[in-house]
């Protein structure tokens, strides 16, 4: 080996043994044949680096070299001796190990194989999740529906909206996200639901709320009326002397729950007078002599 071993390892002649060892390990990791299959140039450089470390990694050999007692090849020893690339007792050893750094070399191989395992793991990374926002109507959320979503790659997917879906609920579509790296699995599509407001239904948890207008006659005498629910109208009895604010319950007419049951629908009555003046109603009110003050509790408090 004609090259100066200090130059080969990239260290100064006054470098410490630790600095020489660190320089060798760095170069060995970069040039090792297992990481450069078929690269003859890298293999030759690796052999040169190993031979340089064989000389400088041994404190006694290094001292003799520094004193000029041996040359860069280790005096008269053949080149193969430094690579142990010969037959006989050492035939079972790695053709790239060095006499001075056998323990170091085993450490390096261990790190190399660990790096290869890490590279293989990175080559099968899971794909990223992809976020989507899907608006649905109030009734679609309560009753369930199937909606079509356009994915990032332009393809479409039918998404099942489960009955009872709530505002901001996230539906996970497994494997419908970005493709994985190598043979890694695809990510998921995360669909965030936005529920549009309804003209007269509101939702509180799993219960449905609705204000139901009734006439004065219906409130006084009682009646049976048709009440909208998310699954269609039902008949409900308005009791006699019902008042604005009276709250009635329709069991099981609310949103679906995960256990298969349903919430309820709460109906709040509102007495509504005719939009146009009604002479008969005015005549009745003028002749009604009942002494009753609905504001008495306010006047007493004042």
Secondary structure in CASP SS format (residue, H / E / C, confidence):
PFRMAT SS
TARGET T0000
AUTHOR 0000-0000-0000
METHOD secondary structure of the structure
MODEL  1
X C 1.00
X C 1.00
X C 1.00
X C 1.00
X H 1.00
X H 1.00
X H 1.00
X H 1.00
X H 1.00
X C 1.00
X C 1.00
X C 1.00
X C 1.00
X C 1.00
X C 1.00
X C 1.00
X H 1.00
X H 1.00
X H 1.00
X H 1.00
X H 1.00
X H 1.00
X H 1.00
X H 1.00
X H 1.00
X H 1.00
X H 1.00
X H 1.00
X H 1.00
X H 1.00
X H 1.00
X C 1.00
X H 1.00
X H 1.00
X H 1.00
X C 1.00
X C 1.00
X C 1.00
X C 1.00
X H 1.00
X H 1.00
X H 1.00
X H 1.00
X H 1.00
X H 1.00
X H 1.00
X H 1.00
X H 1.00
X H 1.00
X H 1.00
X H 1.00
X H 1.00
X H 1.00
X H 1.00
X H 1.00
X H 1.00
X C 1.00
X C 1.00
X H 1.00
X H 1.00
X H 1.00
X H 1.00
X H 1.00
X H 1.00
X H 1.00
X H 1.00
X C 1.00
X C 1.00
X C 1.00
X C 1.00
X C 1.00
X C 1.00
X C 1.00
X C 1.00
X C 1.00
X C 1.00
X C 1.00
X C 1.00
X H 1.00
X H 1.00
X H 1.00
X H 1.00
X H 1.00
X C 1.00
X C 1.00
X C 1.00
X C 1.00
X C 1.00
X C 1.00
X C 1.00
X C 1.00
X C 1.00
X C 1.00
X C 1.00
X C 1.00
X C 1.00
X C 1.00
X C 1.00
X C 1.00
X C 1.00
X C 1.00
X H 1.00
X H 1.00
X H 1.00
X H 1.00
X H 1.00
X H 1.00
X H 1.00
X H 1.00
X H 1.00
X H 1.00
X H 1.00
X H 1.00
X H 1.00
X H 1.00
X H 1.00
X H 1.00
X H 1.00
X H 1.00
X H 1.00
X H 1.00
X H 1.00
X C 1.00
X C 1.00
X C 1.00
X C 1.00
X C 1.00
X C 1.00
X C 1.00
X E 1.00
X E 1.00
X E 1.00
X E 1.00
X E 1.00
X E 1.00
X E 1.00
X C 1.00
X H 1.00
X H 1.00
X H 1.00
X H 1.00
X H 1.00
X H 1.00
X C 1.00
X E 1.00
X E 1.00
X E 1.00
X E 1.00
X E 1.00
X E 1.00
X C 1.00
X C 1.00
X C 1.00
X C 1.00
X C 1.00
X E 1.00
X E 1.00
X E 1.00
X E 1.00
X E 1.00
X E 1.00
X C 1.00
X C 1.00
X C 1.00
X C 1.00
X C 1.00
X C 1.00
X C 1.00
X C 1.00
X E 1.00
X E 1.00
X E 1.00
X E 1.00
X C 1.00
X C 1.00
X C 1.00
X C 1.00
X C 1.00
X C 1.00
X C 1.00
X C 1.00
X C 1.00
X C 1.00
X C 1.00
X C 1.00
X C 1.00
X C 1.00
X C 1.00
X E 1.00
X E 1.00
X E 1.00
X E 1.00
X E 1.00
X E 1.00
X E 1.00
X C 1.00
X C 1.00
X C 1.00
X C 1.00
X C 1.00
X C 1.00
X E 1.00
X E 1.00
X E 1.00
X C 1.00
X C 1.00
X E 1.00
X E 1.00
X E 1.00
X E 1.00
X E 1.00
X E 1.00
X E 1.00
X E 1.00
X C 1.00
X H 1.00
X H 1.00
X H 1.00
X H 1.00
X H 1.00
X H 1.00
X C 1.00
X E 1.00
X E 1.00
X E 1.00
X E 1.00
X E 1.00
X C 1.00
X C 1.00
X C 1.00
X C 1.00
X C 1.00
X C 1.00
X E 1.00
X E 1.00
X E 1.00
X E 1.00
X E 1.00
X C 1.00
X C 1.00
X C 1.00
X C 1.00
X C 1.00
X C 1.00
X C 1.00
X C 1.00
X E 1.00
X E 1.00
X E 1.00
X E 1.00
X C 1.00
X C 1.00
X C 1.00
X C 1.00
X C 1.00
X E 1.00
X C 1.00
X C 1.00
X C 1.00
X C 1.00
X C 1.00
X E 1.00
X C 1.00
X C 1.00
X E 1.00
X E 1.00
X E 1.00
X E 1.00
X E 1.00
X E 1.00
X E 1.00
X C 1.00
X C 1.00
X C 1.00
X C 1.00
X C 1.00
X C 1.00
X C 1.00
X H 1.00
X H 1.00
X H 1.00
X H 1.00
X H 1.00
X H 1.00
X H 1.00
X H 1.00
X H 1.00
X C 1.00
X C 1.00
X C 1.00
X C 1.00
X C 1.00
X C 1.00
X C 1.00
X C 1.00
X H 1.00
X H 1.00
X H 1.00
X H 1.00
X H 1.00
X H 1.00
X C 1.00
END
